[in-house]
């Protein structure tokens, strides 16, 4: 039902990440309902009980914001990975207190009698790009987030690809040739270990740069700092190599990149595109378009809501 001409059909959207959990009500046009968005802390030091309280608080307050006459049609949950979609459990790398935690069951207990769907947060971002962002009208795309971590998701042939466990598209843990950075997942040379905001800052500090944050790195880059420029170039090259590999694997038309660190400097995208362009004999790979996300900060919640509102795309 179109919310502009009739009663509101709302999805309660949940986004669980390494620093916070958010919940909000989202209508069938992708709009967050005013006053329905609530945020509570998570974090690597949080206990399982503290994480459960944060999720419960966010979900309960969002549910209480449902306007009179509106219909709650479902709950969509986007979670940092890895996840196990069959059981609805989550094991976010940056939330060590939760390993195979039954998040879907927790939320279902709070919001009974409506469908509750769980997918990885990178897939939700990709759904949001396809619905309302840079991926509108594109049926073979990857959405990416470059921030505290590096995540991603895939839509191929007009449908999301989750894989049997729900973790397909996890581009942040694809290993990149020529890099040996140790990753928290146990691997070496993972994209997240090279190109996330914190790991790029850590690399710059190891070269003698005195700053401490991604914002400071961006300012140093703008001021012409050589180490900041090398750090941005290094991260951009790694992202470009990973995108080229993904495009060789699944034949992408578009990659939309969001997340706070994706705005560190314009040269980041130049470095990404230069790395892809080196595949001079593979026109199908070099044709992939790499663009900035067209989503606002509401993107993760819009994508989680799309698990219900755009259910036809989510096998």
C-alpha positions, -999 to +999 in steps of 0.1 A: +000+000+000+013+034-009+019+053+023+013+087+006-024+078-002-034+055+026-026+040+059+011+036+067+027+002+063+058+003+084+087-020+090+107-020+122+143-018+110+172-028+131+209-021+124+235-038+146+271-027+144+303-027+163+297+006+181+259+010+182+225-006+175+198+015+159+161+008+153+134+029+135+101+026+117+104+028+079+075+032+055+071+016+021+086+046+004+118+043+024+111+072+048+119+070+085+089+079+106+097+110+126+105+103+162+109+066+157+147+063+155+165+051+186+202+043+192+220+025+220+257+016+224+273-018+217+311-021+215+338-047+218+339-045+256+301-050+261+289-081+277+262-103+262+237-089+287+246-053+278+242-060+241+208-076+247+197-047+267+207-022+240+189-042+213+158-046+235+157-009+243+161+003+207+135-022+194+110-015+222+112+023+218+109+021+181+078-002+183+062+023+208+066+050+181+041+033+157+015+060+148-022+053+154-037+036+124-004+025+110+003-012+104+035-030+114+042-054+086+075-069+097+109-066+112+141-064+092+175-068+109+209-060+093+238-072+114+276-070+112+289-104+102+294-132+103+258-144+107+240-178+103+209-170+084+192-204+089+192-201+127+190-163+129+222-161+150+250-135+148+287-135+156+299-100+148+337-099+146+338-067+167+313-079+194+332-109+209+305-114+236+281-126+209+291-158+192+261-176+175+238-153+195+201-159+186+194-123+176+164-131+155+148-150+184+154-121+207+137-096+184+109-121+176+102-123+213+098-086+215+077-082+183+057-114+179+031-121+151+050-104+122+078-118+099+113-112+112+141-114+086+179-112+093+206-106+068+242-092+069+244-054+071+264-052+038+235-069+019+211-045+035+231-015+023+231-030-012+193-034-011+190+003-001+212+014-030+191-007-054+159+007-040+166+044-035+203+050-041+230+048-067+220+014-078+185+022-090+178+003-123+210-018-120+206-055-115+242-065-110+258-045-083+279-046-051+273-022-023+303-014-001+308+004+032+343+016+041+343+028+077+353+012+110+353-020+089+348-029+053+315-046+043+296-054+012+267-072-004+257-084-038+226-082-061+230-103-092+204-108-118+181-085-098+181-107-067+202-106-035+229-133-031+233-144+005+247-179+002+237-207+025+251-191+056+241-156+048+277-142+044+281-139+006+295-106-005+318-101+025+343-082+004+361-070+035+376-104+040+388-110+005+426-111+005+444-086-017+476-094-035+507-076-024+495-069+011+503-089+043+484-070+070+471-093+097+433-094+101+412-100+132+395-128+113+428-148+113+438-141+078+465-119+062+460-093+036+422-089+040+408-058+025+394-047+059+428-050+075+443-027+049+417-001+039+393+004+068+395+038+085+413+026+117+437+004+098+446+031+074+452+055+103+473+028+120+495+023+089+500+061+086+510+063+122+535+035+117+551+056+090+555+085+114+523+105+109+513+120+143+475+120+140+450+096+155+417+096+136+403+094+101+391+130+103+427+141+111+440+120+083+416+137+059+427+171+071+463+161+067+457+150+032+440+182+023+470+201+038+494+182+015+509+158+040+529+132+022+523+103+045+485+109+045+486+109+007+505+076+006+480+061+031+450+071+010+467+058-022+475+025-005+439+020+008+424+030-026+446+006-045+436-023-022+399-015-026+404-013-064+422-046-065+394-062-045+367-048-067+385-059-098+387-094-084+350-094-075+341-081-109+361-109-125+342-134-104+306-122-108+306-097-137+295-065-119+281-034-136+283-011-106+299-007-072+285+019-048+308+028-019+296+045+013+308+048+049+325+076+066+361+068+055+350+067+018+350+105+021+386+108+034+398+123+001+388+125-036+420+107-045+407+075-028+383+069-057+410+079-082+433+052-068+404+027-068+397+033-105+433+032-114+438-002-099+408-015-118+419+000-151+451-021-151+431-051-163+437-038-199+427-071-216+395-076-197+370-050-209+342-066-190+361-059-158+373-024-165+338-013-175+326-016-139+315+018-126+326+028-091+305+056-076+298+072-042+268+059-024+237+080-029+223+071+005+221+093+036+230+081+071+196+064+071+209+038+045+215+009+069+180+012+084+164+017+049+182-015+038+170-035+068+135-024+061+139-034+025+142-070+037+104-068+042+093-040+019+113-054-011+110-091-001+107-102-037+144-094-041+155-115-011+153-153-017 
